[in-house]
């Protein structure tokens, strides 16, 4: 990572910090906890932090090379604040990205700042500049926008596919590790689901799409979702859509079985 943003050096390249070390044991502990409870989102951030290396730093350096990225930093934008304006988003025309995002969040009972608390569970010494921290927060806060834009749902299979898409976009080894482990577990538990086909398609879609971390999401919210997808070059997730009903049925059956077990234990 860099010690400061290029704007603080008049466009000159800032000095580099010592490369962030990979922490495999920390990642293994977190992945075990995540497998035991896939709803524990904090473990995802711990895995990513343990294995990400300099991927976020590379992303930041790429971000500040774009006109949109420099404008976002200069305007000190806060994406999660914009996404928290529920009344405004609900009033947008039907079919726009912003309206679709609002409906997605309402249906899933989510809030725009829902990932903030989970990310703060990671203990770290933060030596980032203000601009780096703003980029990191923006990258985190885009996650549910990516769900809506790519068409990958919040079911277990959809989350895994979106992470494969995200790995193609960010080359974050922590995310890649989660995808690999998650796909192996899914292949074992859902043999009828062609998981590797879904992962490959999601990865290819991520590679072909525009670089979403630098997208001007604030302006895209008012555009029709179909137009946004075309503008960003996002292909339809055909393999995922085909397998989604089977995966969701299996997931619901597992939840019902687990709830019954917990009921019996409590009785």
C-alpha atoms as an extended CHARMM CRD file, in Angstrom:
* protein
*
       267  EXT
         1         1  UNK       CA              0.0000000000        0.0000000000        0.0000000000  PROA      1               0.0000000000
         2         2  UNK       CA              1.0150000000        3.6190000000       -0.3600000000  PROA      2               0.0000000000
         3         3  UNK       CA              1.5740000000        6.0700000000        2.4650000000  PROA      3               0.0000000000
         4         4  UNK       CA             -0.6990000000        8.6820000000        0.9200000000  PROA      4               0.0000000000
         5         5  UNK       CA             -2.7880000000        9.3300000000       -2.1410000000  PROA      5               0.0000000000
         6         6  UNK       CA             -1.2020000000       10.6670000000       -5.3390000000  PROA      6               0.0000000000
         7         7  UNK       CA             -3.1670000000       13.8990000000       -4.8850000000  PROA      7               0.0000000000
         8         8  UNK       CA             -1.0930000000       14.6070000000       -1.7850000000  PROA      8               0.0000000000
         9         9  UNK       CA              2.0770000000       14.3990000000       -3.8490000000  PROA      9               0.0000000000
        10        10  UNK       CA              0.9450000000       16.5690000000       -6.7420000000  PROA      10              0.0000000000
        11        11  UNK       CA              0.5110000000       13.5100000000       -8.9280000000  PROA      11              0.0000000000
        12        12  UNK       CA              3.9050000000       12.0170000000       -8.0640000000  PROA      12              0.0000000000
        13        13  UNK       CA              4.0850000000        8.3660000000       -7.0380000000  PROA      13              0.0000000000
        14        14  UNK       CA              4.1250000000        8.0760000000       -3.2340000000  PROA      14              0.0000000000
        15        15  UNK       CA              6.4730000000        5.8160000000       -1.3210000000  PROA      15              0.0000000000
        16        16  UNK       CA              5.4440000000        2.1940000000       -0.7600000000  PROA      16              0.0000000000
        17        17  UNK       CA              4.9240000000        0.5830000000        2.6070000000  PROA      17              0.0000000000
        18        18  UNK       CA              6.1890000000       -2.8020000000        3.5980000000  PROA      18              0.0000000000
        19        19  UNK       CA              4.1200000000       -5.4980000000        1.8900000000  PROA      19              0.0000000000
        20        20  UNK       CA              1.3640000000       -6.9350000000        4.0810000000  PROA      20              0.0000000000
        21        21  UNK       CA              2.1900000000      -10.4800000000        5.1820000000  PROA      21              0.0000000000
        22        22  UNK       CA             -0.0230000000      -13.4820000000        4.4620000000  PROA      22              0.0000000000
        23        23  UNK       CA             -1.3920000000      -15.1880000000        7.6270000000  PROA      23              0.0000000000
        24        24  UNK       CA             -2.4580000000      -18.7340000000        6.6180000000  PROA      24              0.0000000000
        25        25  UNK       CA             -3.1550000000      -20.0340000000       10.1490000000  PROA      25              0.0000000000
        26        26  UNK       CA             -5.4980000000      -17.1490000000       10.8460000000  PROA      26              0.0000000000
        27        27  UNK       CA             -7.2800000000      -17.8940000000        7.5670000000  PROA      27              0.0000000000
        28        28  UNK       CA             -7.6620000000      -21.5940000000        8.3790000000  PROA      28              0.0000000000
        29        29  UNK       CA             -9.2120000000      -20.8250000000       11.7700000000  PROA      29              0.0000000000
        30        30  UNK       CA            -11.6340000000      -18.3850000000       10.1610000000  PROA      30              0.0000000000
        31        31  UNK       CA            -12.6550000000      -20.7390000000        7.3410000000  PROA      31              0.0000000000
        32        32  UNK       CA            -13.4310000000      -23.4740000000        9.8750000000  PROA      32              0.0000000000
        33        33  UNK       CA            -15.6170000000      -21.0380000000       11.7930000000  PROA      33              0.0000000000
        34        34  UNK       CA            -17.3220000000      -19.9480000000        8.5730000000  PROA      34              0.0000000000
        35        35  UNK       CA            -18.0780000000      -23.5380000000        7.5500000000  PROA      35              0.0000000000
        36        36  UNK       CA            -19.5970000000      -24.1190000000       10.9830000000  PROA      36              0.0000000000
        37        37  UNK       CA            -21.7330000000      -20.9820000000       10.6480000000  PROA      37              0.0000000000
        38        38  UNK       CA            -21.9570000000      -19.5080000000        7.1640000000  PROA      38              0.0000000000
        39        39  UNK       CA            -24.0050000000      -16.5770000000        8.5200000000  PROA      39              0.0000000000
        40        40  UNK       CA            -20.9630000000      -15.3430000000       10.4850000000  PROA      40              0.0000000000
        41        41  UNK       CA            -19.9270000000      -12.6940000000        7.9620000000  PROA      41              0.0000000000
        42        42  UNK       CA            -17.1120000000      -11.4590000000       10.2110000000  PROA      42              0.0000000000
        43        43  UNK       CA            -15.1640000000      -14.6370000000        9.3570000000  PROA      43              0.0000000000
        44        44  UNK       CA            -15.2200000000      -13.6740000000        5.6790000000  PROA      44              0.0000000000
        45        45  UNK       CA            -13.4690000000      -10.4010000000        6.4820000000  PROA      45              0.0000000000
        46        46  UNK       CA            -10.9460000000      -12.2210000000        8.6820000000  PROA      46              0.0000000000
        47        47  UNK       CA            -10.0790000000      -14.6120000000        5.8460000000  PROA      47              0.0000000000
        48        48  UNK       CA             -9.7600000000      -11.8000000000        3.3470000000  PROA      48              0.0000000000
        49        49  UNK       CA             -7.5910000000       -9.7680000000        5.7350000000  PROA      49              0.0000000000
        50        50  UNK       CA             -5.3420000000      -12.7610000000        6.4230000000  PROA      50              0.0000000000
        51        51  UNK       CA             -4.7090000000      -13.6320000000        2.7760000000  PROA      51              0.0000000000
        52        52  UNK       CA             -5.2540000000      -10.4310000000        0.8110000000  PROA      52              0.0000000000
        53        53  UNK       CA             -1.6220000000       -9.3210000000        0.7880000000  PROA      53              0.0000000000
        54        54  UNK       CA             -1.3480000000       -6.1130000000       -1.2410000000  PROA      54              0.0000000000
        55        55  UNK       CA             -4.4580000000       -6.6770000000       -3.3850000000  PROA      55              0.0000000000
        56        56  UNK       CA             -6.3550000000       -3.7480000000       -1.8490000000  PROA      56              0.0000000000
        57        57  UNK       CA             -3.2830000000       -1.5520000000       -2.2390000000  PROA      57              0.0000000000
        58        58  UNK       CA             -3.0410000000       -2.5250000000       -5.9110000000  PROA      58              0.0000000000
        59        59  UNK       CA             -6.7190000000       -1.7550000000       -6.3050000000  PROA      59              0.0000000000
        60        60  UNK       CA             -6.2810000000        1.6570000000       -4.7280000000  PROA      60              0.0000000000
        61        61  UNK       CA             -3.3820000000        2.5190000000       -7.0250000000  PROA      61              0.0000000000
        62        62  UNK       CA             -5.4840000000        1.4940000000      -10.0200000000  PROA      62              0.0000000000
        63        63  UNK       CA             -8.4470000000        3.4720000000       -8.6520000000  PROA      63              0.0000000000
        64        64  UNK       CA             -6.5370000000        6.7430000000       -8.4450000000  PROA      64              0.0000000000
        65        65  UNK       CA             -5.4170000000        6.3290000000      -12.0430000000  PROA      65              0.0000000000
        66        66  UNK       CA             -9.0390000000        6.6800000000      -13.1750000000  PROA      66              0.0000000000
        67        67  UNK       CA            -10.8210000000        9.9990000000      -13.6140000000  PROA      67              0.0000000000
        68        68  UNK       CA            -13.8530000000        8.7100000000      -11.7080000000  PROA      68              0.0000000000
        69        69  UNK       CA            -11.7010000000        7.4580000000       -8.8370000000  PROA      69              0.0000000000
        70        70  UNK       CA             -9.9350000000       10.7900000000       -8.4260000000  PROA      70              0.0000000000
        71        71  UNK       CA            -13.2750000000       12.6260000000       -8.5160000000  PROA      71              0.0000000000
        72        72  UNK       CA            -14.7720000000       10.3190000000       -5.8610000000  PROA      72              0.0000000000
        73        73  UNK       CA            -11.8240000000       10.9330000000       -3.5430000000  PROA      73              0.0000000000
        74        74  UNK       CA            -11.7890000000       14.6840000000       -4.1730000000  PROA      74              0.0000000000
        75        75  UNK       CA            -15.5150000000       14.8780000000       -3.3600000000  PROA      75              0.0000000000
        76        76  UNK       CA            -15.0050000000       12.6640000000       -0.2830000000  PROA      76              0.0000000000
        77        77  UNK       CA            -17.9910000000       10.5660000000       -1.2410000000  PROA      77              0.0000000000
        78        78  UNK       CA            -19.5630000000        8.1630000000        1.2380000000  PROA      78              0.0000000000
        79        79  UNK       CA            -21.3180000000        5.4060000000       -0.7110000000  PROA      79              0.0000000000
        80        80  UNK       CA            -22.9760000000        3.8040000000        2.3040000000  PROA      80              0.0000000000
        81        81  UNK       CA            -24.6090000000        7.1460000000        3.1540000000  PROA      81              0.0000000000
        82        82  UNK       CA            -26.0630000000        7.3710000000       -0.3500000000  PROA      82              0.0000000000
        83        83  UNK       CA            -27.3070000000        3.7820000000       -0.1940000000  PROA      83              0.0000000000
        84        84  UNK       CA            -28.9480000000        4.4760000000        3.1660000000  PROA      84              0.0000000000
        85        85  UNK       CA            -31.3060000000        7.0680000000        1.6220000000  PROA      85              0.0000000000
        86        86  UNK       CA            -34.2070000000        4.6120000000        1.4880000000  PROA      86              0.0000000000
        87        87  UNK       CA            -36.9330000000        7.1770000000        0.7580000000  PROA      87              0.0000000000
        88        88  UNK       CA            -35.0400000000        8.5520000000       -2.2300000000  PROA      88              0.0000000000
        89        89  UNK       CA            -34.2210000000        5.1010000000       -3.6150000000  PROA      89              0.0000000000
        90        90  UNK       CA            -37.8060000000        3.9070000000       -3.1580000000  PROA      90              0.0000000000
        91        91  UNK       CA            -39.0300000000        6.9210000000       -5.1410000000  PROA      91              0.0000000000
        92        92  UNK       CA            -36.8510000000        6.1560000000       -8.1670000000  PROA      92              0.0000000000
        93        93  UNK       CA            -38.6500000000        4.7950000000      -11.2530000000  PROA      93              0.0000000000
        94        94  UNK       CA            -39.3070000000        1.0730000000      -11.3290000000  PROA      94              0.0000000000
        95        95  UNK       CA            -36.5750000000       -0.7960000000      -13.1800000000  PROA      95              0.0000000000
        96        96  UNK       CA            -33.7450000000        1.5320000000      -12.1990000000  PROA      96              0.0000000000
        97        97  UNK       CA            -30.7250000000        0.1930000000      -10.3730000000  PROA      97              0.0000000000
        98        98  UNK       CA            -31.4980000000        2.2730000000       -7.2950000000  PROA      98              0.0000000000
        99        99  UNK       CA            -35.0800000000        1.0220000000       -7.0690000000  PROA      99              0.0000000000
       100       100  UNK       CA            -33.9860000000       -2.5770000000       -7.6660000000  PROA      100             0.0000000000
       101       101  UNK       CA            -31.3450000000       -2.1930000000       -4.9500000000  PROA      101             0.0000000000
       102       102  UNK       CA            -33.9020000000       -0.7970000000       -2.5020000000  PROA      102             0.0000000000
       103       103  UNK       CA            -36.2990000000       -3.6890000000       -3.1870000000  PROA      103             0.0000000000
       104       104  UNK       CA            -33.4940000000       -6.2420000000       -2.8750000000  PROA      104             0.0000000000
       105       105  UNK       CA            -32.4020000000       -4.8610000000        0.4960000000  PROA      105             0.0000000000
       106       106  UNK       CA            -36.0020000000       -4.6880000000        1.7820000000  PROA      106             0.0000000000
       107       107  UNK       CA            -36.7420000000       -8.2490000000        0.6850000000  PROA      107             0.0000000000
       108       108  UNK       CA            -33.5580000000       -9.5590000000        2.3140000000  PROA      108             0.0000000000
       109       109  UNK       CA            -34.0910000000       -7.3810000000        5.4220000000  PROA      109             0.0000000000
       110       110  UNK       CA            -30.6790000000       -5.7630000000        5.0260000000  PROA      110             0.0000000000
       111       111  UNK       CA            -29.2870000000       -2.2880000000        5.6260000000  PROA      111             0.0000000000
       112       112  UNK       CA            -26.6450000000       -0.5060000000        3.6030000000  PROA      112             0.0000000000
       113       113  UNK       CA            -24.2800000000       -0.3890000000        6.5810000000  PROA      113             0.0000000000
       114       114  UNK       CA            -24.7920000000       -4.0480000000        7.4510000000  PROA      114             0.0000000000
       115       115  UNK       CA            -21.2820000000       -5.0520000000        6.3980000000  PROA      115             0.0000000000
       116       116  UNK       CA            -19.5790000000       -2.2730000000        8.3610000000  PROA      116             0.0000000000
       117       117  UNK       CA            -19.9440000000       -3.9620000000       11.7460000000  PROA      117             0.0000000000
       118       118  UNK       CA            -18.7850000000       -7.3250000000       10.3850000000  PROA      118             0.0000000000
       119       119  UNK       CA            -15.6930000000       -5.7490000000        8.8200000000  PROA      119             0.0000000000
       120       120  UNK       CA            -14.8300000000       -4.0200000000       12.0880000000  PROA      120             0.0000000000
       121       121  UNK       CA            -14.5020000000       -7.4210000000       13.7790000000  PROA      121             0.0000000000
       122       122  UNK       CA            -11.0650000000       -7.6930000000       12.1430000000  PROA      122             0.0000000000
       123       123  UNK       CA             -8.3400000000       -6.4560000000       14.4660000000  PROA      123             0.0000000000
       124       124  UNK       CA             -5.6890000000       -4.5770000000       12.5560000000  PROA      124             0.0000000000
       125       125  UNK       CA             -3.2930000000       -1.6770000000       12.8380000000  PROA      125             0.0000000000
       126       126  UNK       CA             -4.6780000000        0.7390000000       10.2790000000  PROA      126             0.0000000000
       127       127  UNK       CA             -1.8750000000        2.7100000000        8.6400000000  PROA      127             0.0000000000
       128       128  UNK       CA             -3.8880000000        3.6990000000        5.5910000000  PROA      128             0.0000000000
       129       129  UNK       CA             -4.2420000000        7.2600000000        4.4000000000  PROA      129             0.0000000000
       130       130  UNK       CA             -7.6970000000        8.8630000000        4.3690000000  PROA      130             0.0000000000
       131       131  UNK       CA             -8.0340000000        8.1820000000        0.6450000000  PROA      131             0.0000000000
       132       132  UNK       CA             -7.0170000000        4.5410000000        1.0170000000  PROA      132             0.0000000000
       133       133  UNK       CA             -9.5210000000        4.0430000000        3.8180000000  PROA      133             0.0000000000
       134       134  UNK       CA            -12.2370000000        5.6870000000        1.7080000000  PROA      134             0.0000000000
       135       135  UNK       CA            -11.4730000000        3.3440000000       -1.1830000000  PROA      135             0.0000000000
       136       136  UNK       CA            -11.4910000000        0.2960000000        1.0850000000  PROA      136             0.0000000000
       137       137  UNK       CA            -14.8490000000        1.2710000000        2.5850000000  PROA      137             0.0000000000
       138       138  UNK       CA            -16.3080000000        1.9620000000       -0.8520000000  PROA      138             0.0000000000
       139       139  UNK       CA            -15.1400000000       -1.4280000000       -2.1050000000  PROA      139             0.0000000000
       140       140  UNK       CA            -16.8060000000       -3.1240000000        0.8760000000  PROA      140             0.0000000000
       141       141  UNK       CA            -20.0240000000       -1.1230000000        0.5520000000  PROA      141             0.0000000000
       142       142  UNK       CA            -20.5020000000       -2.0430000000       -3.1240000000  PROA      142             0.0000000000
       143       143  UNK       CA            -21.1080000000       -5.7070000000       -2.3330000000  PROA      143             0.0000000000
       144       144  UNK       CA            -24.9100000000       -5.6830000000       -2.3900000000  PROA      144             0.0000000000
       145       145  UNK       CA            -24.9260000000       -3.4220000000       -5.4510000000  PROA      145             0.0000000000
       146       146  UNK       CA            -22.8920000000       -6.1400000000       -7.1480000000  PROA      146             0.0000000000
       147       147  UNK       CA            -25.5400000000       -8.6980000000       -6.1230000000  PROA      147             0.0000000000
       148       148  UNK       CA            -28.2310000000       -6.6740000000       -7.8700000000  PROA      148             0.0000000000
       149       149  UNK       CA            -26.1640000000       -5.7760000000      -10.9090000000  PROA      149             0.0000000000
       150       150  UNK       CA            -24.7360000000       -9.2490000000      -11.5770000000  PROA      150             0.0000000000
       151       151  UNK       CA            -27.9220000000      -11.1830000000      -10.7980000000  PROA      151             0.0000000000
       152       152  UNK       CA            -26.3280000000      -13.4190000000       -8.1550000000  PROA      152             0.0000000000
       153       153  UNK       CA            -28.6460000000      -13.8660000000       -5.1710000000  PROA      153             0.0000000000
       154       154  UNK       CA            -27.9090000000      -14.0360000000       -1.4530000000  PROA      154             0.0000000000
       155       155  UNK       CA            -28.4260000000      -17.7750000000       -1.2350000000  PROA      155             0.0000000000
       156       156  UNK       CA            -25.2700000000      -19.7630000000       -0.5050000000  PROA      156             0.0000000000
       157       157  UNK       CA            -24.6830000000      -20.5910000000       -4.1670000000  PROA      157             0.0000000000
       158       158  UNK       CA            -25.2410000000      -16.9820000000       -5.2170000000  PROA      158             0.0000000000
       159       159  UNK       CA            -22.8150000000      -15.6610000000       -2.6140000000  PROA      159             0.0000000000
       160       160  UNK       CA            -20.1770000000      -18.1350000000       -3.7380000000  PROA      160             0.0000000000
       161       161  UNK       CA            -20.6650000000      -17.2460000000       -7.4020000000  PROA      161             0.0000000000
       162       162  UNK       CA            -20.4690000000      -13.5270000000       -6.6220000000  PROA      162             0.0000000000
       163       163  UNK       CA            -17.2090000000      -14.1250000000       -4.7610000000  PROA      163             0.0000000000
       164       164  UNK       CA            -15.8180000000      -15.8640000000       -7.8630000000  PROA      164             0.0000000000
       165       165  UNK       CA            -16.8700000000      -12.8160000000       -9.8770000000  PROA      165             0.0000000000
       166       166  UNK       CA            -15.2620000000      -10.5820000000       -7.2340000000  PROA      166             0.0000000000
       167       167  UNK       CA            -12.0180000000      -12.5680000000       -7.3010000000  PROA      167             0.0000000000
       168       168  UNK       CA            -11.7780000000      -11.9910000000      -11.0530000000  PROA      168             0.0000000000
       169       169  UNK       CA            -12.2350000000       -8.2600000000      -10.4240000000  PROA      169             0.0000000000
       170       170  UNK       CA             -9.8780000000       -7.8580000000       -7.4620000000  PROA      170             0.0000000000
       171       171  UNK       CA             -7.4340000000      -10.7970000000       -7.5760000000  PROA      171             0.0000000000
       172       172  UNK       CA             -7.7290000000      -10.9500000000       -3.7900000000  PROA      172             0.0000000000
       173       173  UNK       CA             -6.3300000000      -14.3290000000       -2.7120000000  PROA      173             0.0000000000
       174       174  UNK       CA             -8.4740000000      -14.3300000000        0.4220000000  PROA      174             0.0000000000
       175       175  UNK       CA            -11.5940000000      -14.2390000000       -1.7280000000  PROA      175             0.0000000000
       176       176  UNK       CA            -10.1460000000      -16.8930000000       -4.0310000000  PROA      176             0.0000000000
       177       177  UNK       CA             -9.4920000000      -19.1450000000       -1.0300000000  PROA      177             0.0000000000
       178       178  UNK       CA            -13.1050000000      -18.8280000000        0.1340000000  PROA      178             0.0000000000
       179       179  UNK       CA            -14.3400000000      -19.6930000000       -3.3500000000  PROA      179             0.0000000000
       180       180  UNK       CA            -12.1260000000      -22.7700000000       -3.5660000000  PROA      180             0.0000000000
       181       181  UNK       CA            -13.1310000000      -24.1180000000       -0.1510000000  PROA      181             0.0000000000
       182       182  UNK       CA            -16.7900000000      -23.2210000000       -0.6400000000  PROA      182             0.0000000000
       183       183  UNK       CA            -16.9360000000      -24.8980000000       -4.0370000000  PROA      183             0.0000000000
       184       184  UNK       CA            -15.4000000000      -28.1070000000       -2.6770000000  PROA      184             0.0000000000
       185       185  UNK       CA            -17.9190000000      -28.1870000000        0.1930000000  PROA      185             0.0000000000
       186       186  UNK       CA            -20.7940000000      -27.4900000000       -2.2130000000  PROA      186             0.0000000000
       187       187  UNK       CA            -19.6470000000      -30.2200000000       -4.6070000000  PROA      187             0.0000000000
       188       188  UNK       CA            -19.7480000000      -32.6840000000       -1.7150000000  PROA      188             0.0000000000
       189       189  UNK       CA            -23.0930000000      -31.5810000000       -0.2840000000  PROA      189             0.0000000000
       190       190  UNK       CA            -24.8890000000      -30.8420000000       -3.5700000000  PROA      190             0.0000000000
       191       191  UNK       CA            -23.5780000000      -33.3680000000       -6.1170000000  PROA      191             0.0000000000
       192       192  UNK       CA            -26.4230000000      -32.5660000000       -8.5360000000  PROA      192             0.0000000000
       193       193  UNK       CA            -25.3120000000      -28.9270000000       -8.7940000000  PROA      193             0.0000000000
       194       194  UNK       CA            -22.6140000000      -28.2920000000      -11.3850000000  PROA      194             0.0000000000
       195       195  UNK       CA            -20.7000000000      -26.0340000000       -9.0380000000  PROA      195             0.0000000000
       196       196  UNK       CA            -17.4600000000      -25.7570000000      -10.9930000000  PROA      196             0.0000000000
       197       197  UNK       CA            -19.3740000000      -24.7690000000      -14.1160000000  PROA      197             0.0000000000
       198       198  UNK       CA            -21.0720000000      -22.0030000000      -12.1140000000  PROA      198             0.0000000000
       199       199  UNK       CA            -17.7760000000      -20.8230000000      -10.6160000000  PROA      199             0.0000000000
       200       200  UNK       CA            -16.0460000000      -20.7640000000      -14.0040000000  PROA      200             0.0000000000
       201       201  UNK       CA            -18.8950000000      -18.7770000000      -15.5430000000  PROA      201             0.0000000000
       202       202  UNK       CA            -18.8980000000      -16.2740000000      -12.6700000000  PROA      202             0.0000000000
       203       203  UNK       CA            -15.1240000000      -15.8610000000      -12.9290000000  PROA      203             0.0000000000
       204       204  UNK       CA            -15.3470000000      -15.3210000000      -16.7040000000  PROA      204             0.0000000000
       205       205  UNK       CA            -18.1460000000      -12.7940000000      -16.2360000000  PROA      205             0.0000000000
       206       206  UNK       CA            -15.9790000000      -10.9280000000      -13.7480000000  PROA      206             0.0000000000
       207       207  UNK       CA            -13.0340000000      -10.8980000000      -16.1340000000  PROA      207             0.0000000000
       208       208  UNK       CA            -15.1200000000       -9.5960000000      -19.0430000000  PROA      208             0.0000000000
       209       209  UNK       CA            -16.9430000000       -6.8830000000      -17.1070000000  PROA      209             0.0000000000
       210       210  UNK       CA            -15.7550000000       -3.3330000000      -16.5750000000  PROA      210             0.0000000000
       211       211  UNK       CA            -13.7540000000       -2.7630000000      -13.3850000000  PROA      211             0.0000000000
       212       212  UNK       CA            -16.6110000000       -2.2440000000      -10.9190000000  PROA      212             0.0000000000
       213       213  UNK       CA            -14.5930000000       -0.7540000000       -8.0040000000  PROA      213             0.0000000000
       214       214  UNK       CA            -14.1870000000        2.4200000000      -10.0890000000  PROA      214             0.0000000000
       215       215  UNK       CA            -17.8140000000        2.5960000000      -11.2610000000  PROA      215             0.0000000000
       216       216  UNK       CA            -19.6980000000        5.8210000000      -10.5290000000  PROA      216             0.0000000000
       217       217  UNK       CA            -22.4470000000        4.0680000000       -8.5750000000  PROA      217             0.0000000000
       218       218  UNK       CA            -24.0410000000        7.3190000000       -7.4080000000  PROA      218             0.0000000000
       219       219  UNK       CA            -24.9440000000        8.2560000000      -10.9870000000  PROA      219             0.0000000000
       220       220  UNK       CA            -25.7420000000        4.6900000000      -12.0410000000  PROA      220             0.0000000000
       221       221  UNK       CA            -28.4670000000        4.3690000000       -9.3890000000  PROA      221             0.0000000000
       222       222  UNK       CA            -30.8490000000        6.4710000000      -11.4900000000  PROA      222             0.0000000000
       223       223  UNK       CA            -30.3230000000        4.4840000000      -14.6900000000  PROA      223             0.0000000000
       224       224  UNK       CA            -32.3510000000        1.4420000000      -15.8180000000  PROA      224             0.0000000000
       225       225  UNK       CA            -30.7770000000       -1.7580000000      -14.5020000000  PROA      225             0.0000000000
       226       226  UNK       CA            -30.6060000000       -3.2650000000      -17.9990000000  PROA      226             0.0000000000
       227       227  UNK       CA            -28.7370000000       -0.1750000000      -19.2120000000  PROA      227             0.0000000000
       228       228  UNK       CA            -26.2990000000       -0.3730000000      -16.2740000000  PROA      228             0.0000000000
       229       229  UNK       CA            -25.5610000000       -4.0140000000      -17.0100000000  PROA      229             0.0000000000
       230       230  UNK       CA            -24.9060000000       -3.2210000000      -20.6610000000  PROA      230             0.0000000000
       231       231  UNK       CA            -22.7170000000       -0.2350000000      -19.7690000000  PROA      231             0.0000000000
       232       232  UNK       CA            -20.6400000000       -2.3150000000      -17.3500000000  PROA      232             0.0000000000
       233       233  UNK       CA            -20.4700000000       -5.3450000000      -19.6500000000  PROA      233             0.0000000000
       234       234  UNK       CA            -22.0870000000       -7.7400000000      -17.1760000000  PROA      234             0.0000000000
       235       235  UNK       CA            -23.2840000000      -10.9950000000      -18.7160000000  PROA      235             0.0000000000
       236       236  UNK       CA            -26.2860000000      -12.9710000000      -17.4970000000  PROA      236             0.0000000000
       237       237  UNK       CA            -25.4290000000      -15.7340000000      -14.9610000000  PROA      237             0.0000000000
       238       238  UNK       CA            -27.0280000000      -18.5670000000      -16.9380000000  PROA      238             0.0000000000
       239       239  UNK       CA            -25.3870000000      -21.5010000000      -15.1340000000  PROA      239             0.0000000000
       240       240  UNK       CA            -26.2750000000      -20.0730000000      -11.7230000000  PROA      240             0.0000000000
       241       241  UNK       CA            -29.8790000000      -19.3450000000      -12.7450000000  PROA      241             0.0000000000
       242       242  UNK       CA            -30.2730000000      -22.9410000000      -13.8790000000  PROA      242             0.0000000000
       243       243  UNK       CA            -28.9740000000      -24.3970000000      -10.6100000000  PROA      243             0.0000000000
       244       244  UNK       CA            -30.4390000000      -21.8410000000       -8.1870000000  PROA      244             0.0000000000
       245       245  UNK       CA            -33.8070000000      -23.5850000000       -7.5270000000  PROA      245             0.0000000000
       246       246  UNK       CA            -32.0950000000      -26.8660000000       -6.6180000000  PROA      246             0.0000000000
       247       247  UNK       CA            -29.5580000000      -25.1300000000       -4.3850000000  PROA      247             0.0000000000
       248       248  UNK       CA            -32.1780000000      -23.0330000000       -2.5860000000  PROA      248             0.0000000000
       249       249  UNK       CA            -34.3930000000      -26.0920000000       -1.9910000000  PROA      249             0.0000000000
       250       250  UNK       CA            -31.4400000000      -27.9600000000       -0.4730000000  PROA      250             0.0000000000
       251       251  UNK       CA            -30.5010000000      -24.9410000000        1.6260000000  PROA      251             0.0000000000
       252       252  UNK       CA            -34.0480000000      -24.5790000000        2.9580000000  PROA      252             0.0000000000
       253       253  UNK       CA            -34.1900000000      -28.2960000000        3.7750000000  PROA      253             0.0000000000
       254       254  UNK       CA            -30.9440000000      -28.0130000000        5.7080000000  PROA      254             0.0000000000
       255       255  UNK       CA            -32.2140000000      -24.9850000000        7.6360000000  PROA      255             0.0000000000
       256       256  UNK       CA            -35.4290000000      -26.8540000000        8.5210000000  PROA      256             0.0000000000
       257       257  UNK       CA            -33.4540000000      -29.8650000000        9.7340000000  PROA      257             0.0000000000
       258       258  UNK       CA            -31.1460000000      -27.6650000000       11.8000000000  PROA      258             0.0000000000
       259       259  UNK       CA            -34.0890000000      -25.8040000000       13.3490000000  PROA      259             0.0000000000
       260       260  UNK       CA            -35.7230000000      -29.1140000000       14.2720000000  PROA      260             0.0000000000
       261       261  UNK       CA            -32.5140000000      -30.3200000000       15.9010000000  PROA      261             0.0000000000
       262       262  UNK       CA            -32.2000000000      -27.1260000000       17.9100000000  PROA      262             0.0000000000
       263       263  UNK       CA            -35.8460000000      -27.4380000000       18.9680000000  PROA      263             0.0000000000
       264       264  UNK       CA            -35.3020000000      -30.9680000000       20.2000000000  PROA      264             0.0000000000
       265       265  UNK       CA            -32.1670000000      -29.9400000000       22.0970000000  PROA      265             0.0000000000
       266       266  UNK       CA            -34.0350000000      -27.0980000000       23.7760000000  PROA      266             0.0000000000
       267       267  UNK       CA            -36.9870000000      -29.3390000000       24.7510000000  PROA      267             0.0000000000
